[in-house]
Amino acid sequence: MTRHVCAAALLAAAVAACGNKESSDKGGASSGVPGESNAGGQKELPQAPARGPEHAVFSLTDNRLAAHVQRGGGLVVLPGSAGFAKYLRFGGRSVPWKLREDSGGIKVGVIKSKSAGIYVPLTAAQASGTIRVRARSTGTQRLGVRVNGKKDKEVTGQLADGWSTAELAVPAGALEAGENEILFFAGKAGLEVAWIQVGGAPGRDEAPVFFDAGKKSLQLALGDGLAWYVTVPEKGLVTADLDQPGCTVDVQVTPNDGGAITGKLSGKGSAVDLGKLAGKPARLELVLGGCPTAHLGGAALVVPGAAPVWKRGPAPKHVVLWVMDSLRADRVRTIIGESARPEVPVMDELAQSSAVFTQTYVQGNETKCSHASIWTSLYPVNHKMIPPNERIDLKWVTIEEVAKEAGMTASGVSANGYITPKRGFGDKWDRFRNHIHEGGGLRAEDVLGKAIESITQPTSPWFLYLGTIDTHVSWRVKEPWFSKYDPEPYTGRFKVEASGVDMGKVAAGGLKITDRDRKRIIAIYDSNVSYQDQQLGILLAKLKEWGVAGDTMVFVIADHGDEQFEDGRVGHGGSILETLVHVPFFIHYPPMVPAGKIPEGAEVVDIVPTMADALGVKPDENWQGESLLPLVNGVGRGYPRMTLATKYENAHAGRMGQWKAYYAGGGRGALYDVVKDPIDLAAKDIAKDNQIALRMVSDPLWLLRTYNPEWKKSRWGNAANVTAAFAADMGE
């Protein structure tokens, strides 16, 4: 939304009010002029002073299914809503509830067997109350509840035949402020549940209504509220237009580390300034007061300035995709900072004219799965490249097909044995060579040499994929860099190579190594980081020699990182720690891609849609990623995006900014601050003391987990900040 600038005639008198609004005692809320009666005796809505142009970075209305419904002071969980997903925890695809069911016109969730659980965030007040369950039962039956695994505090209630409400008086101390597991035990399978209320005063039999589809606005009843777990944007405000005189919305924004901001919204255009909490995870709660019901139009987190717009530049005539196997993000200075040891002058220079994505996640933690997401723009749940001998189904549109659709010659050269057309990695290549199977050398210079040879007509349109494996075991010493990284004398086993066989033995515990060996091995790896950087420079120089550098879009990415003894393992496939799933990512093409660092978050499923967008190729209806061109041009900046990584669909992690939530199957999640602790070891799980941050990441993570097979970011947006289409498509 864009607000008007203060009128020129009032500018001299209103400079202090325009963009520097008066605050309430506690919250910095801008308040409108009290409503006055007009000639007809009807009160007019107060109008807040203008603040200047501003735009939404997080629509509370569009993200209404992320909201936690409050009634009578209690939390109301709605199993019939798509938003119920945020309370689920499950392993694989085995969801214990049937979601979004209908029972005689009432939306319900159905417990598939006789038991199912939910995980809910509670305030201290909600944690001391009763659990009420509104359900439809076939015959009378008992309904039991166990909270936080405390068997000695289980309680049982009764459900009548048909619709009834069971009240379960949970013993004091069973529930707690923060995250809680609530497990229900029914007497019969198939119990239909309309709502669950935890804490607060008894309410109506009907589920709360919090959205008016006709007015396209949030709707609240007196004393009811909605709460979101958000990141507070820089210079952020929360704003909404109320449609009834005398109505107020109490705003309370509680950050992860305490020190809440409070304020009020009323009338048109009022806002609460959240600037003091910029960058922090926070629980944002809106509660209606002063009138029976009200609608909140345009409810959003906004920031100053007009909404960004961008103009599309000319399409590239050539595209390069260079995948550097096993390259960790923390080895590239432009991504992680000066703490990265390897010299990468080519990437450093490239970054000055490229979009550099500082939070990029791969969707798999090893080659097959991750490459498949790059090739198909599909999450692993759909491309299914998990079993050792799996291949990509040819029904999926892959990256070389996009190039062919754009009239390009498609050429690929890889030193990774998995990446071949026989495994489904494209079947429309004009030329494809795999050095594992066809020979030709496994060094980057060997791959690059064949790749350059394959471009027989450099000025004609072409797409080129290069897959290099120098940072993938086996690691071999590369000079002159190695001598800089390990100049001390060494007489051990790993003088010039850390072989894949030896690293496998180390990983299995069959080969013991010393601290000096580890230092040597890591230096060998780092020398290969610098070597691949040098080879990238040779390719960029060749583009200039051909006279096509200005017409070429270049993607530089890794398929995953590598563990190097931080948690006792070496290699990849064994976890989804940052060392494995956080990778460097550059896009270079100045006519469409402005230079700069992009912290909001990207995924490798976004590569194919971005390339198609740049080339003017219609996106495939099955792609789950989104074009990054709007983001790099400013559209959608200012609010973090959640990025997802999986370990063979058995464990999942989501990251927003510095916060990473991790789930091994279902159960309680772990939380890491991966800026302060980039290795995110389990011993440093900080979830207990950072419940708001955990919930902020977990809500979109479980929304995406639940609807992952259907999710398309081009339509629904990122799970942490969805478009209006998501709730609309869900019928809500």
N, C-alpha and C positions, 0 to 999 in steps of 0.2 A: 504494500500500500504506500502511497506517496501523499504526504500532507503538504498543504500549501505553505509557502513562505509567508512570513508576516507581511501584511499589506504595507506598501511603501509609505502611505500617508501616516501610518502609526509607527513607523520604524524608529523615529527619534525617541518616542516615548516608551517603546516596548522592547528596546534592545536587550534589557535584562531578562525579559520574560520569554523571548523567542530563543528557545534552545537552552535557557538557563532557568528552569521553572522553579517556583517556590515548592518547598517540600513539607510533608507532614512531619510531626515531631520525630518519628522513628524511621519512616520509610522513604522519604523523598518523593511522595506522591504528588503529582500535579492535580489540583482540584479545580473543578469548574465553578463558575458563578452559581450561587444557589438559585434554584428554579423560582421564577416569578410568574404570577398569573398574567395571561394576556387579556385582551379585550373580551374574549369569550369566557373568561374565568377559568380556563384550563391551563395548568402549569406547563411551561415550556421546559424542555430539557436543558440543563446547563451545558455550556460549550467551553471547553478548555481553550486557553490561549494557544495560538499556533506555535509550533516548535521548529518550523522549517522542514525541508524535505527529509523523509525517512523511508525506509523500506523494511519489509519483514524478512527475517532470516529463519524464523521458525514459526509456522502458523499453528497456533493452539487448536484452531478449528479443524484444519486438515489432519492434525495429529491427535484427534480426539480419541481414537482407539488406543492410544498410548496412555491416556489419562486414567488415573485411579479414582473411581467414583466414591464420594463421601456422602453419607446420609446420617443425619442425627449425630454427627461426630464419629460415626463408625465407617469402616471401609466396606464397600459393597462390591463383591466379585460377581460378574455376570457370565456364567458359563455358555450362554447362547450367543454371546458376542464374539466377533473375530478377535477383539482385544483380550479375550481370555487367555490367548497364547502366552502373554507375558507372565502368567502365573504357573506355567507348565515347566516341568523338568523331566526329560525322558531320554533314553538311549536309543540309538538307531532311528527307525521310523515308527517305533511302537508307542503310540500315544495312548494313554490309558482312558482317555475320554473320546467320545464321539462329539465332534465340534459342530456348532452352528446348526443344531437340529430344531425342528418345530413340533410343538405339542399343542394342537388345537389353537393355533394362532399365537402361542407364547413361545418365545425363543428360549431354548434350553440347551444344556450340555448333558450328555448321557454317560454315566459311569459304565464302561463296557462290561466289567466283571462285577465283583462285590466290593471292590476297594479302589480308591484312587486318591491322589493327593494334589495339593497345590502349595505354592510357595508365595507368601504375601509379605509386603513391607508394612510395618505398623508403627504408628506413633506411640509414645508412652501411654497416652490416654486410651488408645484403642487396645493396647495389650492387656488392659485390666478388665476387659468386658466379656460378655457372653457371645457365643457363636450361634447365629440363627441360620437355618437352612430352609429355603422355600423349595419344595419338591413335589412331584406327582408320583405317587406310589400305586402299584397294583396290589391292593390289599394292605392291611396294616403290617408294619415291619419296624424293627429296631434300627436306629442309626447311631453308630458310635463314632467317636473322634479321638485321635491321638495327636498331641501337639509336641513337636520338636523331639519325637522319639521317646517321650517319657511314658512308658507303659504303665507306671504306677499312678499316672494321673489321667488315664483314659476315662471318658464320660460317655454315657449312653442316653439317647432320647428316643422319642416315639414318633413315627409318621403314620397318619391315618390313611385310609383308602382314599384315593383321589389326591387333590391338592391340600397340603397342610404345611405348617411351619414348625419345625423342630427347634427347641431352644436347648442349647447345650452349655451349661454353666461350667466353664473351664476353671479348674482350681487356680488360686492365686499363684503367680510365679511360673505357670506353665508357658504362657505367652511372654514375649519380651519385645522391647522397642527394637526395631530393625527387622531383619529377615526371620521368617517363621515358616516351618513346615507344618501343614495341617493335613492329616491323613484321615479319610472317611472310610468307615466300614458299614456297608449296607447289608440288610438281611437277604436281599435278592439282587441278582444282576439286573442291569438296565435301568437303574434309578434315573429319572429325569429331573434335573436341577435347574431352577430358574434364577435363583440368586443365593449368595452366601454373604451374610453380614457379620463382620468381626468387630465387636465393640460398639459403642454408641447406644442411643435410645432405640426402642422398638419403632419400626416404621410401617409403611403401607405394605399390603400384600403384593402390589404391583411393583415391578422393577422400576428404578428411577429412569426418567427420560432426560437425556442431557444434550440432545441435538434436535433442532427443528429443520427438517429437510426443505420445507417451503421457504423459510427465511434464510436458509444456509448459515445458521448461526448456532452457537452454543446456547443451551437453555438450562436454567437453574431454578429450583424452587427454594423458598426461604429456608435458610440454614443448611442447604445442601452445597456441595462443592466438588471440585475436580482438582487433582494434583498430578503434576508431571515431574519427572526426574530429568533435568536438563543441564546443559552447559550454559552458563550465563555468557552471552556474547560481549565483546568489547563495546563499551559505551551503550550497553543494552538497556532497553526499557520494555516493560510489559504494558500493553495498551489494549483497550477494547471500547466499543460504543454500546452503552446501555440504552434500552428502548423505553424505559419507564421512569417518570419523575419520582424522586424519593428513593430510588433503588441505589444501593451501594454494593460493591464487591470488595470484601476484605481480602487483601493480598498479603500472603506471608511467604517469603522466600528464604529457606533455611539452607545454608551451604554445608558442605561436607564437614567443615571444621568449626561449625557453630557461628553465632553472631548473625541472627536473622534480620532481614529487612522486612518491615511491614509498611503498609499504606492502603489507600482506598482508591477505587475507580468509581466514577459516577458520570452520568450524562454522556456527552459526545467528546471523544478525543482525549480523555484524561489518560494519564500514564503514571507508572511508578518507576523511578529511576533505580536501576540495578547496577549501576556502574561500579560501585564499591566491590561487587562480587565478580567482576569480569574474569572469565576463564575458569571459574570454579564450578564443580558439580553442585547442584542445588535441587531441593524439593520446592517446586513452585505450586502453591495452593491458592485457589480462588474459592471464596465462600460468599453466597448471596445474603444480603441483609436489607431490611427496610421496606420490602414489598413481597407479595406472595410468589410471584414469578417474574423472571426477566430474561431477555435475550441479549447475548453479548456478540455484537457484530465485529468482524475484523479482529478478533482476539489473536494476539501474536506477540512474539518477541521481535522488537524492531531495533534498528540502528540508524544513526544519522546518515543522510545522503540519499540521493535518488537511486532507484534500482539500476544496476548496471545494464547496459545494452552493448551488443557487439556486432560488428559487420564482418561478414565472411570474406576472406581473401580468396585468391585464385587457388584452385585445387593443385596439389602436387602432381608432377608428371612421373615421379619415381618415389618408391618407398623402400626403406631398409628396416628390417626387424632383426636386431642382433640380440640373441639370448645367451647370456654368459652363465653357464651352468654353475650352481653352488656358490654364487657370489653373494656374500653377506653385506647387508646395508651398512654395518658398522665398520666396513673397510673402505668406505667411500667418503671422503672428507665433506663433499658438498651435501651429503645426506646427514651425516652424524656430527660433523665438526672436526676440529683439529686433533681430537683424540684418535682419529684413524691414522694408523702408521703408514700404510702403503702410499707411495707417491703416485698420483693419478693426474698428471698435468693436463692430459687431453680432456678428461671428464671435467676437470676444474674449468678449463676454457670453454668447453661445450656448454657448461651450466650458465655461462654469462649470456647465452643467446637461446636458452631452452627453458621449457617448463620442467622443474625438478620436483618430483612428488616425494615428500619426505616421510609420508606414512602410506606405503604400498604393501599390501598383503597378497601373497600367493594363496590360492584356494586349496592346494594340496601341498604336502611336505616332502614330496619326491618327484622325480622327473615325469613319469607317465601322467599322473593325476594333474600336476600343475600345467604341463604343456597342453594337456587336453582342454583345460579351462582357457588357456591363451588361444588355442586354435578354434574353439567352438563358441566362446562366450557363454559357456554353461558352467553351473556349479557341479561339483562331483556327484551330487545326488541324481543328476540327470545324465551326465556323460558316462558315468559308471566306470571310469578307467582306474579301477582299484585292484582287482585280481591280477596276478602276475602276467597272465596270457591274454588279458582283455584287449580289445581293439575298439576304436571309435566307430560307432555306427555311421555308415555312409549317408544316412538320411540327414545328418547334421551339416549345415553349411559351414565350411571351414575357411581359414584365412586366405588361402590361395584362390579360392572361388571368388572372393571379393575382388582380388586383383584382376582376375580374368573378366569379371563383370565390368570393370573399369577400363577394359581394353589393354591391359598390361600383359607382358610376358612374365611368367611366374617361375622363379628359379630358387632352389634351395640347396644348401650344403650344410651337413651336420656331422659332428664327430660323436654324437650320442647315439648309441645303438638302438635305442627305443624309438627314435624319431624317424620313422620311415612310412611311406604310403601303405606298406603291408599292415601296419598297425593302425591304419585309419587316419594318419596325419596328412590328409589331402589326397585327392586322386585326379586333380586337374593341373598338376605341375607340367610345365613345358620341359623343365630339366630339374632333376633332383638327384643328389649324390649323398650317400652315407659312408663316411670314411671307416667306420667300424666294419662294415660289410663289404665295401668295395676297395678298401685300401686308399692310400694317398697321404697318410700321415695324420696324426692327432693333435699337433700343435695348432694354435690359432693361426699362425702364418700359413700353414698348409690349407686349412679351411678357407682362409681369406684368399689365398692364391687361386683356388678352384672357383671360388665365388666370383672373383673378378673375371676369370676366364669365361664364366657362363654368361656374362653380359656382353654379348657379341655386337649389339648395337646400342652403345651407351646413351645416345640422345633420343632413342625411341622409348616409349613408356615401359617401365619394368618394375617388378617387385622382387626383392631379394631377401631371403632369410638366411642368416648365418647362426649356427649353433656351435659354440666353442666350449671346451671342457677342461681348460687348463686349471681352473679353480675347483675342478672335481677330482677326487682321488682316481688314479694315483697322482700325487703332487711331486713335481720334479723341479729342481733348482733352476731358476732363471736369473741370469746376470745381465746387467751389472747391479741389479737391485738386491739380490740375496746377500751379497757381501756387506751391504749397508745395514740390513736388518738383523744379521747375525755375524758380527765380525770376530767373535771370540773363538778360540780353538775348540775343536770338537773331534772326538775319536769314536763316537758311538755308531749305532746301526744305520742312522739316517743321514749319511753324508751328502748324498745328492738326490735322494728320493724317499718319499713316504708312500709306499706302494699300497694299492687297494687291498692286497692280500694281508699285509701287515696291519693296516688300519682295521680290517675286519677282525683280526686276532686280538687287537687291542680292545675293540668294542666288545668282544665276547669274553674278555678276561683271560685269554690264552697267552697273551704277550704283555709282560709288564714293562712299563717305560718309566724313566726318571723325569724329574722336573726339567733337567737339561735337555732331554729328548723332546719334551713338549715344546720347549722354547724353540728348538731347532725346527720341528715340524711346522709350527705356526709361521716361522720365518719363511719356510719354503712356500707355504700357501700364499703369504703376502707378496712374495716375489712374483707369483703368477697373477695376482691382481694387477700389479704394475705392468707386467708383460702384456696382458690383454688390453690394458689401457693404451699401450704403445701401438698395438695392432689396430685398435680403433682409430688412432690418429692416421695410420697408413690408409685406411679406407676413406676417411674424410679428405685426405690429400688427393686421393684418386678421384673423388667426386669433383674436386676443383679442377683437376687436370682434364677431366672429361667435359668440363664446362656446365655441369648439371647441379652443382652444390645448392644453388638458389632455388632449384625446382624439386629438391629431394626432401621428403619427410623421413626423419630418422627416429626410430624407437630403440632405446637401449634398456634392457630389463634382465633380471635373473629369474630362473624358474624356481629357485628356492635358495636358502643359504646352507650352512653346514654347522654342525656342532663340533666344537674343538675342545673337548674335555671339561667344559664348564660344569657339567653335571655328571661327569664320569663316562659320557658317551662321545663318540666321534662319528662323523658321517651325517646321514639324513634318513628320514623315514621314522625315527624313533620318538618324536615329540612334535609339539607345535610351539616351542619356545621362540622368542624373537630371533635368535640366531638362525633359525630355520625359515621362518615365514615372513620376516621383514626384509624386503629387497630394495635395491636402488632402481629408480625408474626415471628416464629422461624422455621427453619428446622435443625434437628439434624441427621446427619449420616456421620461421619468423613471419611469413605471410598470414598464418592463421593462429600461431601459438606465441603469445608474448612471453618474454623471459621472466622468470621469477620462481620462487619457492611456493609450493602448494601444500599446505599442511592438513587440508580438510580430510584427506583419505581417498585412496584409489585401490582398485583391485585388478588383477590381471584379466578378469572377464570383461574389463572395459576396453581392452586393446582393439579387438576386432570392430566393435561399434564405432570407436574413434576413427579408425582407419577408413571405414565405410563412409562415415560422415564427411571426412576430409575429401574423399574421392567422389562424393555425390552418389554413392551407391545406396539403394534402398535397404534399410535394415531388415534382417530376417526376423520373422515373427517369433522364432524360438529363442533368440538371443536373450540372455538374462542380464548382461552388462549394459552400460550406457556410454554414450559418447562423452568424452572429457573436454571437448572443445568449448562448450559453454562455461564450464568451471574454470578453465585456464584463462578465459576472457572475462572473468569476474562474476558470472551468473552463478548463484548458489554458494558464493564465498561467505565466510563469516560464521559458519556453524559446522562443527565436526561431523564427518560421516563415519558410520560404523563399518569397519572392514572385517571380513570373516576369513578364518583359516580352519581347515579340518585335518584330522589325522584319520584317514580312511573312513570317515563318517562315524568313527567311534568316540572321538573327542573333538571339541569345538572351542574356538577362541574368538572373541570379538574385541576390537580395539576402537576407542574414541579418544583422540588426542593422546595424553600420557597414560590413560587408564585402559587396562586389558583384563577382561573377565575370561575365565577358563572353566570349562566343564568337561569332565571325563564321563561321558554318558549323561546321566541326570544328576540328581542330588544337589547339594549345596555347592555354589561356585567359589572359586578362588579369585582373588583380585591382585593385580600387580601395577605398580607405577613403573612403567618401562622406560621412563626418562631417568628417574633416580636409580632404578635397578634394571638395566637393559637386558639382563640375563633371565629375569623373572623366574627364579628358582622357587620351588614349592615351599621351601623353608622360610621364604619371605612373603608368604601370603598375608596381605594386609586387609582382607575383607572385613574382619571383625570391627576394625576401627574406621572403616570407610564405607559404611553401609549405603550411603546415598550414591557414591561413585559406583559401587557394585550394581545397584539397581539401575542407574542411568545407562550402563552398558548392557546389562542383562535384559532389560525390556526389549530393545530392538533386536538383540541376539536371538531371543526366543520367539519373537515375532517372525524373524527370518527363518529360523529353524523349522517352525511349524508350517510355514507356507513356502519353504524353499523350492519345492518342485514347480510352483506356479509363479514365483516372483520374477518380475521383469522390471528392472530399474528404470528403463526408458518410460514406463507407464506409472509405476508405483513410487518411484524415487528410491532413495536410500532408506533402509528400515529405521534409521534414527531420525529421519526427517522426511516423511512421506508426502506425496502429492494428494490432492483432493480425490484422485481417481481410486486410491486404495480403499477408503471407507465406502465410497460410492459403489465400487465393484463388489464389495462385501454386503451390499444392501443396507448399509448403515449411514 
